[in-house]
């Protein structure tokens, strides 16, 4: 599920405040991954843990600095034309726990062609 979507850099602070107050200020210990939708190779990825209401302002400030920095960056010249043509944006999704005990995060890359997954590669 999509927890946050930021497409307009003009209201990053408002979007982040709503996201943190509505989704992350809970006692259930939930975590989210906040990542750019226009970059690859893990650039600009941030993890957010559940926070206390009094931590919202400082967390917004920290995330806003990261989002502002990475939304101004574009995909590298060696990336595909499709990736380079994307508008900068951010999204947040729940952080899932791996059911297999890997010591490092599992990386998964899926190549799509005409809207269908054609090749999947994974490594850790």
Secondary structure by P-SEA (a helix, b strand, c coil): cccccccccccaaaaaaaaaacccccccbbbbbbbbcccccccbbbbbccccccaaaaaaaaaaaaaaaaaaccccccccccccccccbbbbcccccccccccbbbbbbbbbccccccbbbbcc
